[in-house]
Every structure is written in C-alpha cells, then in structure tokens.
Amino acid sequence: MTILVTGARGHVGRAVLDVLVAAGQDVRASSRDAATLDVPTAKVSADLEDPSTLDAALDGVESVFLYTRPSGIEGFVKAAEAAGVRHVVLLSSGATLEPESAQSRIAALHHAVERALIAAPFAETRLNPGAFATNVLGWRADIAEGVVRTAYPDSRVGAIHEKDIAAVAAKILVDGSHTGEALQLSGPEPISFREQAAVLADVLGKPLPVEELTPEQAAERMVALGWPPEVPPEILRAWARTAGEPSVVTDVVREVTGHAPRTFRQWVEDHRGAFT
C-alpha cells in the first residue's frame, strides 16, 4: 500500500512522513515543488489547486494525508476517485467543532473541504486539532529581545505537539480505522500563553516577561505578518473566550495511539534550537 503525504514541507506533514517511514510504510511525499523536499522517500510535485498535477502524485496510492484549501478540493476528489484512493485523512481545524462555527470564516473554509470529502465515494477521517504548539514560533523575534508580547496572555489553549497529530494520522492511514469520524485533538491540558512563556523561559534559561498587547495591537502585528485582515478578529475573539473558559481538552490522542499526548514542555525541549 502506497500512502501519499501532501504538504510534506509543513510541520505536521513532515511529522506524518517521519512516522510512516519509521514504521516501514511505502510513502510518497508531495509538495508544490518536490525539488525543495529533503526526504528519505519517493517525492513528487503536486499543486492541490491544479488538478493537472495530481495524476502522477496519486498513481497507485490507496491512502492520502491531506491538507488543502476549498479551491483545490473538487479537483482532488475527482483525481483521487479516478486513481482508486480508498481513504483520506484530512488535517482540518478545531474551529469547525466550535459552537460559533457557523459565524466563523476560518471554520467555513475548513467546512467546505470537509463536506466535499464526506460526499466523496472513498472513506475519510477528519482530524480537528485546536491550538498548535508550533504557534509560539511566532514569538521568536520577541523572544530574541527577551520578551513575549501577546494579547490575552491568560487565554488557556490545549496546545498540541505536531508529533501527536502525526501519530494519530499515521495510525489511521495504516489501519484504516475511524472512517467517517471527526476527531477533536488536543494536548494534555489547557495552558495559558503566560504559562507557555514561563516554560520557554525555563527551558531556554532566560527571563521572558510577558507584555500584554491590546487586541488592536495584536491584530496589527498579525496583519503585518501577512495574515488576511479578516482573520485576526476571529482569533482574538477565541482568545478572549478561552481567557474565561479554557479550550476543550480531549484524550483522543491516547485513545487512538495508546500514548498520552506530549506536554508543551516536551514540545519546547524538542524545538529548543528554533529559539537560539
């Protein structure tokens, strides 16, 4: 069985690839430009928004780890059906499971992909993680200055290690379980941004005081980093909500993989070099 891992340059895609390779699976990695991929497997160029590039990527593939935008999903479904794909594991978003998802632009984008796969003739599994531990990589410039700047520093999120998302995805890609399900994934506990800063300070061995930004300041910084201007208000509303009521934490990682999800401290220790 050949498994295609799309987005193999990303944090989660590469982690999925590594787990599958370690398990001895036949894996094919894809990215828009395969020449940029440094992987120990077969690799192929595939632009998920250009169906003409998908036939070679999907040739002989039975299972796919997928992350894509709505603009590419219709073409992907047609190409996957034609290639005989049996199971797609989608990296979606916890935003689609939120009570206010009907009013969320972020959730709407992910819902569009989910609906297309649910309607497809092959099996699908949706992975719906909340906050990624990798989000704190966005603090690197501030940390270099010896500070962490954020709005809502007491917002508590279930930050999840990309290796735990990958472990869940790889298990399901190999055994074909959990078809038709949406799996809400999280780290082991809600942890505030202030607490995350304290963990970073401890592991990195340097003080990292937290400077609280106003929502307006935080939104300006996000837009300056290239975020679409309509997205920061949604993110900030979620942070405001989880400052009062922590994000949902689940035990799905343990239920699927048999091991507890990694802590935020483990994530920082694994990525210490990214901050030095």
Secondary structure as GFF3:
##gff-version 3
##sequence-region A 1 276
A	DSSP	beta_strand	2	5	.	.	.	ID=ss1
A	DSSP	alpha_helix	11	22	.	.	.	ID=ss2
A	DSSP	beta_strand	26	31	.	.	.	ID=ss3
A	DSSP	three_ten_helix	34	36	.	.	.	ID=ss4
A	DSSP	beta_strand	42	45	.	.	.	ID=ss5
A	DSSP	three_ten_helix	51	53	.	.	.	ID=ss6
A	DSSP	alpha_helix	54	58	.	.	.	ID=ss7
A	DSSP	beta_strand	61	66	.	.	.	ID=ss8
A	DSSP	alpha_helix	70	83	.	.	.	ID=ss9
A	DSSP	beta_strand	87	91	.	.	.	ID=ss10
A	DSSP	three_ten_helix	94	97	.	.	.	ID=ss11
A	DSSP	three_ten_helix	101	103	.	.	.	ID=ss12
A	DSSP	alpha_helix	105	118	.	.	.	ID=ss13
A	DSSP	beta_strand	123	129	.	.	.	ID=ss14
A	DSSP	three_ten_helix	133	139	.	.	.	ID=ss15
A	DSSP	alpha_helix	140	144	.	.	.	ID=ss16
A	DSSP	beta_strand	148	150	.	.	.	ID=ss17
A	DSSP	beta_strand	156	157	.	.	.	ID=ss18
A	DSSP	alpha_helix	162	175	.	.	.	ID=ss19
A	DSSP	beta_strand	182	185	.	.	.	ID=ss20
A	DSSP	beta_strand	191	192	.	.	.	ID=ss21
A	DSSP	alpha_helix	193	204	.	.	.	ID=ss22
A	DSSP	beta_strand	210	212	.	.	.	ID=ss23
A	DSSP	alpha_helix	215	224	.	.	.	ID=ss24
A	DSSP	alpha_helix	231	244	.	.	.	ID=ss25
A	DSSP	alpha_helix	252	257	.	.	.	ID=ss26
A	DSSP	alpha_helix	264	270	.	.	.	ID=ss27
A	DSSP	three_ten_helix	272	275	.	.	.	ID=ss28
###
